Amino acid sequence: MACISLLFVLLPALVVGSSLAAPARPGEAARLQRALSSAELAAAADGQVARAYYLSAAPVAVWPTTAAEQATLLGRARLTQALAIGAISGLLYLVVLMARGRLQALVACAALAALPPVVAEGQVLRPEVPAVLFAALALQQLLTLAAPPRVLVLGSRQRRHLLLAGVAGCAMFGNGLCVATLPSFGVVLLVPGVVLTVAAVQIGWRGSRVGRRRGWLRVPVPAMNRRLLPWTALSLLTPAVAWYVLSRSLAGPVEALAPSQAGVGLLPEAFAGRVAWLAVAVLGAIAGLLRVGIRFGRGGRIGADLVLFVFTVVLLAGAVRLPPGEDALGAALPFAVLAADGVRALLVAVSGSWRRRAAGLRPSSAARSVR
């Protein structure tokens, strides 16, 4: 089982690795050339974070002069791109495993590997890849904060608070690096605030019910505040940390850090494939909404499932107004989560129908006794 899970996790990286020798896309070689040739020009045009990513991908310190050497260098630099896509897939598996389960985590990795931003242009060196990687890393920290493992909750209260504060700090810094890499990904800064708003509405409604039944003096205001305090701090501090990281890594106008252009969209060009992907995603959105609503309505606790669903909705809502021709890798991650939910809902429906059919064909106990 471990080998099968590893194969699914590495599937996006394997898909990217099969296209390392593809011709360079517009602007790809120029990004690598700027990073190797001029630190000031690369920092102004691409930003310090993206430039560091391109330098980590380049195995040499000087841009070659011949076309053959440049093509060889680009192919070797794309190995880092495959590793980054593999890291994104690993984080996707981890967050879906924490919030949903192993089956949906494996399906999400397979869906990510099948989407056009990975299949057709996953090998292209572009700023969207480190931005998505930082966003996925910050999401994993947010899920850890929502559902902390035993190692974070054991021990004294001071130790527990210190560890959870460290997790929250990593989440804020990850979102800051995401925005510093590509400011158009600023929609990730809304995730803690949306989680806080949903939780405040639900907890306020439960508190009002307690007040109407037992009196308003018996409303557990301190307990309500303790539940909302971490997400209140995240909602207020995450934009401040992102602004600080962006200001420290910016060497030119923020408009220069524009998204890259792509030749493919989020969904396949074929009508049948587009409809199939959309149908599975819509089914997954409905199933996820019902599951999260029932769980959160009963317990009223902010869990990993709620945080992942909010992240998915917020990022896809930001991608709805994506201009034509703009890279859609940032929307591929949440879309893969919805696709995994949709596939699971289909499997549950098919298995339920098969069981009902098998039960209908099975002879009843009365019939067996007569025989």
C-alpha positions as CSV (number, residue, x, y, z in Angstrom):
1,M,0.0,0.0,0.0
2,A,2.9,2.4,0.8
3,C,4.3,1.8,-2.7
4,I,1.0,2.5,-4.4
5,S,0.6,5.7,-2.3
6,L,4.1,6.8,-3.2
7,L,3.4,6.2,-6.9
8,F,0.3,8.4,-6.8
9,V,2.1,11.2,-4.9
10,L,5.0,11.1,-7.4
11,L,2.7,10.9,-10.5
12,P,2.7,14.7,-11.1
13,A,6.4,14.9,-10.9
14,L,6.7,11.9,-13.3
15,V,4.4,13.6,-15.8
16,V,6.6,16.8,-15.6
17,G,9.7,14.7,-15.9
18,S,8.6,13.2,-19.2
19,S,8.5,16.7,-20.8
20,L,11.9,18.1,-19.6
21,A,13.2,18.2,-23.2
22,A,10.2,20.1,-24.6
23,P,11.0,23.4,-26.4
24,A,11.3,26.5,-24.3
25,R,8.1,28.5,-23.8
26,P,7.9,32.3,-24.3
27,G,9.7,34.0,-21.4
28,E,11.1,30.9,-19.8
29,A,14.7,31.2,-20.9
30,A,14.6,35.0,-20.3
31,R,13.7,34.4,-16.6
32,L,16.7,32.1,-16.2
33,Q,19.0,34.4,-18.1
34,R,18.0,37.4,-16.0
35,A,18.7,35.5,-12.8
36,L,22.1,34.4,-14.0
37,S,23.2,37.7,-15.7
38,S,22.0,40.6,-13.6
39,A,20.9,40.5,-10.0
40,E,19.3,44.0,-10.1
41,L,17.4,43.4,-13.3
42,A,16.1,40.0,-12.1
43,A,15.1,41.4,-8.7
44,A,13.2,44.2,-10.4
45,A,11.5,42.1,-13.0
46,D,10.9,38.8,-11.2
47,G,11.3,39.6,-7.5
48,Q,13.9,38.3,-5.0
49,V,12.0,35.1,-4.1
50,A,11.4,34.0,-7.8
51,R,15.0,34.9,-8.6
52,A,16.2,32.7,-5.8
53,Y,14.1,29.9,-7.2
54,Y,15.6,30.3,-10.6
55,L,19.1,30.3,-9.2
56,S,18.4,27.1,-7.3
57,A,17.3,25.5,-10.5
58,A,20.4,26.6,-12.5
59,P,23.4,24.3,-12.1
60,V,25.8,27.0,-13.5
61,A,26.7,30.5,-12.5
62,V,26.9,32.1,-16.0
63,W,24.4,32.1,-18.9
64,P,25.8,30.1,-21.9
65,T,26.4,31.8,-25.2
66,T,25.5,29.1,-27.7
67,A,21.9,27.9,-28.3
68,A,22.8,24.3,-27.7
69,E,24.3,25.0,-24.3
70,Q,21.3,27.2,-23.4
71,A,18.9,24.3,-24.3
72,T,20.9,21.9,-22.2
73,L,21.0,24.3,-19.3
74,L,17.2,24.8,-19.5
75,G,16.6,21.0,-19.5
76,R,18.8,20.6,-16.4
77,A,17.1,23.5,-14.7
78,R,13.7,21.9,-15.3
79,L,14.8,19.0,-12.9
80,T,14.2,21.4,-10.1
81,Q,10.8,22.2,-11.6
82,A,9.9,18.5,-11.4
83,L,11.0,18.4,-7.8
84,A,8.9,21.4,-6.9
85,I,5.8,19.9,-8.6
86,G,6.5,16.7,-6.6
87,A,6.7,18.7,-3.4
88,I,3.4,20.4,-4.3
89,S,1.8,17.0,-4.9
90,G,3.2,15.7,-1.6
91,L,1.7,18.6,0.3
92,L,-1.6,18.1,-1.5
93,Y,-1.6,14.5,-0.4
94,L,-0.8,15.5,3.2
95,V,-3.5,18.2,3.5
96,V,-6.2,16.0,1.9
97,L,-5.2,13.1,4.1
98,M,-5.4,15.3,7.2
99,A,-8.9,16.7,6.2
100,R,-10.5,13.9,4.2
101,G,-8.8,10.5,4.0
102,R,-6.2,8.4,2.2
103,L,-8.4,7.5,-0.8
104,Q,-9.3,11.1,-1.6
105,A,-5.7,12.2,-1.1
106,L,-4.5,9.7,-3.7
107,V,-7.3,10.7,-6.1
108,A,-6.4,14.4,-5.6
109,C,-2.8,13.7,-6.6
110,A,-3.9,11.8,-9.7
111,A,-6.3,14.7,-10.6
112,L,-3.5,17.2,-10.3
113,A,-1.3,15.1,-12.6
114,A,-4.1,15.0,-15.2
115,L,-4.9,18.8,-15.3
116,P,-3.5,20.7,-18.3
117,P,-1.3,23.2,-16.2
118,V,0.7,20.1,-15.1
119,V,0.4,17.9,-18.1
120,A,1.1,20.5,-20.8
121,E,3.2,23.1,-19.0
122,G,4.3,21.6,-15.7
123,Q,7.9,21.7,-16.9
124,V,8.0,25.4,-17.6
125,L,10.0,27.5,-15.2
126,R,7.6,30.2,-14.0
127,P,6.8,32.0,-10.7
128,E,3.5,30.2,-10.2
129,V,5.3,27.1,-9.1
130,P,7.1,28.5,-6.0
131,A,4.0,30.6,-5.2
132,V,1.7,27.5,-5.2
133,L,4.4,25.6,-3.2
134,F,4.4,28.3,-0.5
135,A,0.6,28.5,-0.5
136,A,0.4,24.7,0.0
137,L,2.9,24.8,2.8
138,A,1.0,27.5,4.5
139,L,-2.2,25.5,4.1
140,Q,-0.6,22.5,5.7
141,Q,0.3,24.7,8.7
142,L,-3.2,26.0,9.0
143,L,-4.6,22.5,9.0
144,T,-2.1,21.6,11.7
145,L,-3.3,24.5,13.7
146,A,-6.9,23.5,13.3
147,A,-6.3,19.8,14.2
148,P,-3.0,19.7,16.1
149,P,-1.4,16.3,16.5
150,R,-0.7,14.8,19.9
151,V,2.9,16.0,19.9
152,L,1.7,19.6,19.9
153,V,-0.9,19.2,22.7
154,L,1.0,17.1,25.2
155,G,3.0,18.8,28.0
156,S,2.5,22.1,29.8
157,R,0.1,24.8,28.6
158,Q,3.1,27.1,28.0
159,R,4.8,24.6,25.7
160,R,1.6,23.9,23.9
161,H,0.9,27.6,23.3
162,L,4.5,28.1,22.1
163,L,4.3,25.3,19.6
164,L,1.0,26.4,18.2
165,A,2.3,30.0,17.9
166,G,5.2,28.6,15.9
167,V,2.9,26.7,13.6
168,A,0.8,29.9,13.1
169,G,4.0,31.9,12.4
170,C,5.1,29.4,9.8
171,A,1.6,29.7,8.1
172,M,1.8,33.5,8.0
173,F,5.4,33.5,6.7
174,G,4.5,30.9,4.0
175,N,1.6,33.1,2.8
176,G,3.9,36.0,2.9
177,L,6.4,34.2,0.6
178,C,3.6,33.2,-1.7
179,V,2.5,36.9,-2.1
180,A,6.1,38.0,-2.4
181,T,6.6,35.6,-5.2
182,L,3.5,36.5,-7.1
183,P,1.3,39.4,-5.7
184,S,-1.7,38.2,-7.8
185,F,-1.9,35.2,-5.3
186,G,-2.9,37.7,-2.6
187,V,-6.3,35.9,-2.3
188,V,-4.6,33.3,0.0
189,L,-4.5,36.1,2.7
190,L,-8.3,35.9,2.9
191,V,-8.4,32.2,4.1
192,P,-7.9,32.9,7.9
193,G,-10.5,35.7,7.8
194,V,-13.1,33.6,6.0
195,V,-12.6,30.8,8.5
196,L,-12.9,33.3,11.3
197,T,-16.1,34.8,9.9
198,V,-17.7,31.3,9.4
199,A,-16.8,30.3,12.9
200,A,-17.9,33.5,14.5
201,V,-21.3,33.3,12.8
202,Q,-21.8,29.7,13.9
203,I,-20.5,30.2,17.5
204,G,-22.5,33.4,17.8
205,W,-25.7,31.5,16.8
206,R,-25.0,28.7,19.3
207,G,-24.3,31.3,22.0
208,S,-27.6,33.1,21.3
209,R,-29.4,29.8,21.7
210,V,-27.8,29.2,25.1
211,G,-28.7,32.8,26.1
212,R,-32.3,32.3,25.2
213,R,-32.6,29.0,27.1
214,R,-30.5,29.7,30.2
215,G,-30.2,33.5,30.3
216,W,-27.6,35.8,28.7
217,L,-25.4,35.8,31.8
218,R,-24.8,32.1,31.3
219,V,-23.4,32.5,27.7
220,P,-19.8,31.0,27.8
221,V,-18.2,34.1,26.4
222,P,-14.6,33.2,27.5
223,A,-14.8,29.8,25.9
224,M,-16.1,31.4,22.7
225,N,-13.2,33.9,22.7
226,R,-10.7,31.2,23.3
227,R,-11.9,29.3,20.3
228,L,-11.8,32.3,18.0
229,L,-8.6,33.9,19.3
230,P,-6.0,32.0,17.2
231,W,-7.9,32.7,13.9
232,T,-8.5,36.3,14.9
233,A,-4.7,36.7,15.4
234,L,-4.1,35.0,12.0
235,S,-6.6,37.2,10.2
236,L,-5.0,40.4,11.5
237,L,-1.3,39.4,11.4
238,T,-1.2,37.5,8.1
239,P,-1.6,40.6,5.9
240,A,1.0,42.4,8.0
241,V,3.5,39.6,7.6
242,A,2.8,39.4,3.9
243,W,3.3,43.2,3.5
244,Y,6.7,43.0,5.4
245,V,8.0,40.1,3.3
246,L,6.8,41.7,0.1
247,S,8.4,45.0,1.0
248,R,11.7,43.3,1.9
249,S,11.9,41.3,-1.3
250,L,10.6,43.9,-3.8
251,A,13.2,45.8,-5.8
252,G,11.0,47.5,-8.3
253,P,7.3,48.2,-9.0
254,V,4.9,45.6,-7.8
255,E,3.2,45.6,-11.2
256,A,6.4,44.0,-12.7
257,L,5.6,40.8,-10.8
258,A,2.9,39.8,-13.2
259,P,1.6,36.3,-13.8
260,S,3.1,34.4,-16.6
261,Q,1.2,33.6,-19.8
262,A,0.2,30.0,-20.6
263,G,-0.9,28.2,-23.7
264,V,-3.5,26.1,-21.8
265,G,-6.2,26.7,-19.3
266,L,-7.3,25.0,-16.2
267,L,-9.5,22.5,-18.1
268,P,-8.9,20.6,-21.4
269,E,-9.9,22.2,-24.6
270,A,-12.1,19.3,-25.6
271,F,-15.8,19.8,-24.8
272,A,-16.3,16.3,-23.4
273,G,-13.3,16.5,-21.2
274,R,-14.3,20.0,-19.9
275,V,-17.8,18.9,-19.1
276,A,-16.6,15.8,-17.3
277,W,-14.1,17.7,-15.1
278,L,-16.8,20.4,-14.3
279,A,-19.4,17.7,-13.4
280,V,-17.0,15.9,-11.1
281,A,-16.0,19.2,-9.5
282,V,-19.5,20.4,-9.0
283,L,-20.4,17.1,-7.4
284,G,-17.4,17.4,-5.1
285,A,-18.3,20.9,-4.1
286,I,-21.9,19.8,-3.1
287,A,-20.6,16.8,-1.2
288,G,-17.9,18.9,0.5
289,L,-20.4,21.6,1.5
290,L,-22.8,19.0,3.0
291,R,-20.1,17.2,4.9
292,V,-18.5,20.3,6.3
293,G,-21.9,21.9,7.1
294,I,-23.0,18.8,9.0
295,R,-19.8,18.4,11.0
296,F,-19.3,22.0,11.8
297,G,-23.0,22.5,12.6
298,R,-22.9,19.6,15.1
299,G,-19.6,20.3,16.9
300,G,-18.9,24.0,16.2
301,R,-15.2,23.4,16.2
302,I,-12.8,24.7,13.5
303,G,-11.4,21.5,12.0
304,A,-9.1,20.6,9.1
305,D,-12.0,19.8,6.9
306,L,-13.5,23.3,7.2
307,V,-10.1,25.0,6.6
308,L,-9.4,23.0,3.5
309,F,-12.9,23.7,2.1
310,V,-12.5,27.4,2.7
311,F,-9.1,27.4,1.0
312,T,-10.6,25.6,-2.0
313,V,-13.6,27.9,-2.3
314,V,-11.5,31.1,-1.9
315,L,-8.8,30.2,-4.4
316,L,-11.4,29.0,-7.0
317,A,-13.4,32.1,-6.5
318,G,-10.3,34.2,-7.2
319,A,-9.6,32.1,-10.3
320,V,-13.0,32.7,-11.8
321,R,-12.0,36.1,-13.1
322,L,-8.7,34.8,-14.4
323,P,-7.9,36.6,-17.7
324,P,-7.6,34.4,-20.8
325,G,-4.1,33.2,-21.4
326,E,-3.0,33.6,-17.8
327,D,-1.4,30.7,-16.0
328,A,-3.9,28.6,-14.1
329,L,-1.6,26.5,-12.0
330,G,-2.8,28.2,-8.8
331,A,-6.4,27.0,-9.5
332,A,-5.2,23.4,-10.2
333,L,-4.5,22.6,-6.5
334,P,-8.0,23.5,-5.2
335,F,-9.7,22.0,-8.3
336,A,-7.9,18.7,-7.6
337,V,-9.4,18.7,-4.1
338,L,-12.9,19.2,-5.4
339,A,-12.3,16.5,-8.1
340,A,-11.3,14.0,-5.4
341,D,-14.5,14.8,-3.4
342,G,-16.5,14.3,-6.6
343,V,-14.9,10.9,-7.4
344,R,-15.5,9.7,-3.8
345,A,-19.1,10.8,-4.0
346,L,-19.5,8.8,-7.3
347,L,-17.8,5.7,-5.7
348,V,-20.1,5.9,-2.7
349,A,-23.2,6.3,-5.0
350,V,-22.1,3.4,-7.2
351,S,-21.3,1.1,-4.3
352,G,-24.6,1.9,-2.6
353,S,-26.5,1.1,-5.7
354,W,-24.7,-2.1,-6.2
355,R,-25.4,-3.2,-2.6
356,R,-29.1,-2.4,-2.9
357,R,-29.2,-4.4,-6.1
358,A,-27.4,-7.3,-4.5
359,A,-29.8,-7.1,-1.5
360,G,-32.8,-7.2,-3.9
361,L,-31.5,-10.3,-5.7
362,R,-30.7,-12.1,-2.5
363,P,-33.6,-14.4,-1.4
364,S,-35.3,-13.4,1.9
365,S,-35.2,-15.4,5.0
366,A,-38.9,-16.4,4.7
367,A,-38.3,-17.7,1.2
368,R,-35.3,-19.7,2.4
369,S,-37.3,-21.2,5.2
370,V,-40.1,-22.3,2.8
371,R,-37.5,-24.0,0.6
